[in-house]
Each structure stands twice: as C-alpha cells, then as structure tokens.
Amino acid sequence: MRCRRRRMRKVVGLCAILLAIVSGVGTRKGAAQTLVDALSPPPTLTFDELVTLSHEEPLNPLLKDKLDQILQTPVVWNNPAAKMPQKPVNGGAVPVFRVAEWNIERGIEFASIEQALTSSDVFEAKAQQTEKLSPSAMTKLREQVATLRDADVFVLNEVDIGVKRSDYRNVIQDLAESLGMNSAYAVEFLEVDPLVDLGTQAAVLDSPELSSKMTADLKPDKQRFRGMHVNAILSRYPIRSAKVIELPVCHDWYNDEQKGISQIEKAKRVAADKVFLERIGREVRRGNRNALLVSLDVPGAPQNQFTVVNVHLENKGKATCRRKQMDRVLSDIRDTPGPVVVSGDLNTTGADGTPTSVRHELATRVSDYQFWLGKVWKYSPAGVPMLATKPFSIGEAIAIQPRRRFH
C-alpha cells in the first residue's frame, strides 16, 4: 500500500492508516512470560564522530563497528506505567486486536500528533481554526482520530531522535510516555548531510545576507544532535522481544547522494541559488532500509504471542528491488509462530524514485521555513519544476479492516 505524502504545517494529516482488526484476542491473563525490560542499548556517537561519518570512506574499523551496532540493535522499553488494554468488542462479537500504521514524517508536528491521540477536542479545535474545514471534512477528521485512538499498536515510520527539525526530541520515547505505551525502535539512518543536518558546510546563495541567515538556520546544537531516523512500534501489550531485519540495498544513501553532489558541482552552474536548492534536496545518510520485528505478549493469542513487523521499503529504487526487500521480510518471518501482522511504509510505485517540492524540503529541514518560502527562487531541487508556494493539503486516511480468528 502506498501513501501519497501530504502534510499540513499546523494540523497533522492522518496519512496512510492501515488498520488491521484481528478477531479472537482474549482478555484472560496468560502465563507468565519472559519480557524485555530493556535491551542493552547500542553505543552513541559524538557530534565529531557524526561529522566523520559525513565525509570519511572507508570508515575506520572502530567507528564502523559502532555504526553497525547502532543499525543492528533494536531498542526496547517496557513502560512500567503501561496498562493492558480493555479489549473492545467488534459488533458485539469477539474481542479484537487493532494495529494502525502511520508515517509521521519525522514527528515534526509532534504537538498535533500528541493532541490527536490524547486530546481530541483540542486537536479538532486547532484543525478547524487552521484549515476552516467543512462539516463533512471535520466529520472525516473526527473519524480518523477515533480510529487511531482505538489502536492497540502503532506502527510508525520516519521517526526522529535528536534532530533539529523536530526540536531534538526523542519522538518515540516522548509518545510512549505520553500515551502510556511500550516501545521499540530500530535506527534506519543517521542523518549526516554536512549542509542541512550537521551545519559544517556553509550555505551559498546569491545574496551574502541570505547565505549567512540560511547557514545559521541550519546549524544544529552539537550537544543535542543525534541524527537518528528510526522505524518504531508502540504497543499497549508488553514486548517480549525485538529484532532488526536488514533489507537488500536499493539505493546507497551515502555514496549515491555524494555522487549527486559531484555532478551538480561539475556542471558549473552560475546561479548559487540553483546549486543550493539542488543540494537541499539530497540526503546524505549512513544506514539502509530495514524492518523491525516485535513479539508481543497478548493473552488469548496462540502461545500468548502476537508478532508485528514494521517494514520501510525503499522509495529511491525500482519496484523489482522493493520486491527483493519484501521477499527478505517474508522469508525471515516464515516460521514465526502465532498471528503476524506486516505493516509499514511500502513506498509502492512503478516509478524509480519520487520527486518532491521545494516547499516540502524546506519545511522538513529548516526552522524558519516560512521566511524562505517568501523568497522567489527560480529553481527547484533535482530540476523538478514544482513551485515553492504549492500548498499542502490534508492526507486522507485509508482504513483496511481484514478480520480473522486465531488458528
């Protein structure tokens, strides 16, 4: 399933919600299970080490080992304040298990996401004030929020930890605490672009004043920057175990993005603005697409086990490679006991990559993006002729409700 990425600056669009309703989950307390209280956390990197990741190839063995540990080690937290859900009854029949998938676009709109899941009245009032929604649109939005709030598990893609664009939040930890849920995440990428993430490269625009302002706007807080881009799962049920499934590489987010920079510079473009706008469309990263597999302790399921898999397939790649990635996931989970739900951002398209607008890139990379949208730039990243003033619109939820009993 593919979600067309749309977002509003001040109101969260509920985009690509996959709702799996699985019948037959009991409410009785199951036998005691060995749960993961907290896996040994992977090492953390200093800002200087992240800067080294942005330009050194090959990496020195010690740094490469630390990077591999970060990318291969899931982080699990069973929240002591989490409460087992009181199971809703589906149409007066048997209890159900609900899984909602949501690409939250880094958690940039954290306050709105949190309000949607905890304070629906506040969220609806904000949405109405910001967007002036029609009664029918408001009804749809209200239904989407209710659908989300009923979920027992959230499968979240594109989640930030320690990145300037999302106020350096540990988005998954903050949501888990706010919602009283357990959490697991796997680091997919470390964001190490020297221009838009680390601020070690100066922005060069045609105006020195604008160059200085943009450089300052992009520069991060070195003490708070972690640069983590993760896939995550929140669960009302306790987490037994978690693991990371590494996927086949469809796009090299370090070397391929670096090559793009070289091609731009070799072209000897006269306009600094054009070069900058193409540079801001790149994403120099360390890491690769992955899937996060989490085993939950769900009373009433076979062996009290329910498995949820969060998959994030490659958007900068061909459909044939995404198929290889999905084959890897299916092969890995083939012998998993009990019910399994596979969900995530599948980036399903027959095209080889997806263009994006200047407005989207600025909104997800700089804090004072409205100032920059007010500037008239003639060019857009990667040569895609899309206007910087193109408006966002609210994403529409897609609810898929398969139902089946446990076997």
CORVEN-V437062 format. One record per helix or strand of 2 or more residues. SS is the DSSP state (hx for helix, st for strand). FROM is the first residue (numbers start at 0). TO is the last residue. If there is no record, write none. Layout:
SS&FROM&TO  SS&FROM&TO
//
This chain:
st&18&22  hx&46&54  hx&60&71  st&74&76  st&94&105  hx&109&117  hx&119&130  hx&134&148  st&152&160  hx&163&165  hx&170&178  st&181&190  hx&207&217  st&227&234  st&238&245  hx&254&265  hx&271&279  st&284&286  st&289&296  hx&301&303  st&304&311  hx&318&332  st&338&344  hx&357&362  hx&368&372  hx&380&382
//
